[in-house]
Each structure stands twice: as structure tokens, then as C-alpha cells.
């Protein structure tokens, strides 16, 4: 029984080392963005977040006013 456990742990350790070796090799192949690319994409993301935030906020405000008017209309009829 102890031989099976030691073989299991040994094979697991070998696979773990191979995994990290492969990860290290793949990370060397990664094309990392430079500062200019990071700045450009950050500006685009921030612009999109603010634009859609204001747009959806405006729609929410408009629809809430519309629903309030509809409720007010039906409340006064009764």
C-alpha cells in the first residue's frame, strides 16, 4: 500500500513540475502590450463606461417619469 501511495505522489509531483515548465514556456510566447496600447485601451474603456452609464441613466430617468405619469393618470380617473 505504501508503494502505491509513493508512486502516486511521485507521479503527481512529476506532472506538476511538467505543468509549471509548460506554463513558463507559454508565458515566454505571450505578446505583452506596451504602455501606449494600455493607455489607449484604458481610455476607450473609460469612455464607453461613462457613455453607457449616462445613456442608461437617461433612459432610466425617462422611463420612470413615463411610468409615474401613467400611474398618475389612472389614479386620478378612479
Steps between C-alpha positions, in 0.01 A plus 500: 500500500780747579661429162180598322476821699863594434459426128184712493671790678809464281305497176291792621815699585645424156181614326493817710858587406423434133193723522696794642775449242238517224344809656836674510565416133157624392538824697818575305294484179246759621500834321465755780355843414714809538410811701346680201264208424397468865430874525298497179282206597450641851374829356262315267363289788451801728328695223267206428417454869411866548311524171285195567457600864358839403296351216342230717449751782319732261279215374426391856404853598277538193324167546445560870339839424283334233386228739428756772283700258312188395436404863398856581260501203323183615497608864311822422241321284371287788 
